[in-house]
């Protein structure tokens, strides 16, 4: 019984979030989003109404929450919080100042409701991400969220890396920062094999495992790294 309740509780929370973020949501949209039947969504809506959520039903149109009603803040997962910080840093470099200014303002309000532990991680990650230039059609990967988590939790990563010369190596690294330039996401990390900092293209990482081992944080800022290791090129 307990195992059946967990996914439903998660779904109910997600439905509340969707109702908060949109003016009108249909039962069909909710059913497709959560992979359940429309009948199940009807039951979920009734459950939320009985719990005191003032949901307005517009026949033939959908559902909304009564205007002016404020729900308690929704807690973000670690990956969701990290994704928000990444979006913020990307938008800071957007050429439209009005857009970047308003996105930063919106995300600042969102960060205000993060759990205390997440706020510290968010501040650290915002100092360890740098975007330079246009973000266009470069190759993609599926490792960014794992890397962000390892950075904020100071976890050693084991990676399998294929270089531009098509040479494969396996190594343990201490992830330090992420920056993007020329359409490529790059990972700055201390390589335990080379005993020095190295830069890895994230899309060249074919396998990544976060280890249980925790490393001592490196006492260096991203700007200091650029000044020391990327000479004569300077960090803006």
N, C-alpha and C positions, 0 to 999 in steps of 0.2 A: 504493500500500500504506500509506504513512504517513497519508494522509487518512482511510483506513478505520479505522486504529488509534486515532485521536484520540477519536472518539465512544465507542468501546468502553471506552477507559481512563476517560473521564469517567463512563460508566455504572457501571463497576466501583467507582469511588470513591463514587458515589452509593448503590450497593447496600450498601457497607460502612457508610455513614452511617445508612441505614435499619435495618440489622440492629442497630446500636448503640442506636438510639432506640426500638426496639420489642422486646417479649419474643418475638414470633413473627410472621414475615412469610411469606406464601404465594408460590409461584412465579407464580400468577395475578395477585396484587397487584403484584408487581414488574414483570411483563410489561405490565400496563395502565399503570403509572406511567411506564415508559420507552418505550412504543410499540413493543415487540418481541414476538416469539413466546415462548411458554412454553419451547419447545425451546432458544431462545437463552439464556434465564435459566438453564436446567439447565447449559449449557456455561459460563456465567459463574460459577456456583457452583462447578463443578469447577475452574475456573481459580483462583478464590480459595482453595480448599482446597489446591491444589498449591503455592500461594505461601506456605502456612503459616498461613493464617487458620483458627482452630479453629471451623468452622461445624458446628453440630449439626443434623442432619436428623431431623425427627419425621415418620414416614411418615403421609401423609394429612392432616397439619396444617400443616407449613411449616418455616421455617429460623430459627435463632437463633445467637448467638455464645456460646461457652462462658462461663459465669459467672466473673467475676473476671479475664477477659482484657481488657487495656487496649490499645487501638490508639493509634498516634501521633495527635496533634491534627489535625483536619481544618482546612485553611485556608479562610477565608471570602473571598468576593469583596467588592469595595468596596461594592456595593449591599446585600449581605447584612449586612455589618457596620453600615452606615448604618441599615438597617431595625431591627436589634437596638437601637441607641441610641434610635431613635424610639419603639419599644415601651417601653423603659425610662422615657423621659421621660413618656410617656402614663400609665404605671402609677404613677409617683410621685404623680400627682394623683388616683389612685383613692381613693375614700372608705374602702375596706376596708384598714386599715393592715397587717394581717397579709399580705394578698395583695401589696401594693406592696412590703413589706419583703422578702418571699421572692423576688419577681421580680427586684428589684434585686440581691439576693445571688447569684441564679443567673446573671444577666447579667454580674456582676462576674467570676465564674469564667470565663465564656465570653470576656470581654475579655482575660483573662490569656493566652489562646493566640493572640491576633491578632498578625499580623506587626508589627514595630516601627513601620513607616510608618503602618499602620492604627490603631495605638494613638493616635498624635498626632492623626490625623483624627477618631477617635472622641471624644477629649477636646474638640476644637474644636466638633464637632457637638453634643455634649451641652450646651455653653454657648450654643448658638445655636438651641435649640428650646425653646419654652414652650407648655404646654397650659393653658388656663384654662376651667374649667367642663365640663359634660357633653358627651361626644362622641356625637351621635345620628344623625339622619337627614339631615344636610346634603348638598348636592350634592357630587359626587365629581369627581376628575380623574385623569390618568395621568402627572403630571409630577413627583411628589414625589421619586422616586429621582434623576432628572436634576438637580433643584435642589439636593439634598443633595450630590451629587458636585461641582457647580459651587461650592458654598459651601466645601467642604473643600479644593478645589484652586484656589480663587481665580480662577475662569474667568469671563470676561464672557459674558453670555447675550443673545441677540437674541430678543425675544418679540413676538408679536402679541397685543394685549390688547383685550378688548371690555369696556367699562365698564358699570356698572349703567344708564347712559343709552343703552346700545346704540351707543356710539361706539367705533370701532376705531382703534387707533394701533399703530405699530411703533416699537420703541425698544431701545437697548442698555442693559443694566443690570449693576451689580455686586452679586450676591446677598450678603446679609449674614446674615439669620436667618429662621427660620420660627416662627410662633406660631399657636395655634388658639384660637378663641373663638366661642361661639354657633354651633357646628357647622361653622365655616368655617376652612380652612387659609389663612393669610395669609403672604405673602412680603414681608419688609422688604429693600429693595434701594436702592442709590444709582443714581438715574436719570441717565444721561449727557445726556439731552435736557433735563431740568429742572435739572441740576446740583445736585441735593439728594436727600435720602432720600425715598422714597415707599413706600406699602404697597399691595400688589397681592393681590387674591383669586386663589388658585391655580387655582380652577375657571373663572376668567374668562380664563385664558391659553389661547388657541386653538392657538398654535404656539410651539415653544420650540427653539432651537438653541444648543448650547454652542459658543462660539467658541474659537479657538486662543489668543486674547489673554489674558494673565494680568495681573490688576490688583494693586496694592499693598494688603495687608490694611488694613482700617479700624481705627484704634486706638481702639476703643470697645467696651464690653461691651453685652450686650442690656439689662441694667438701666439703664445710662447712656442708651441710646437712649430707653427708656420715660420716663425722667426729663426728658429734653430735648425730646422730640417729642410725647409723649402727655400733655401737661399739660392740666388739672390731674389727670388720671387717673394713678395711680402703679402701678408694677409691684409686685406683692405681695412 
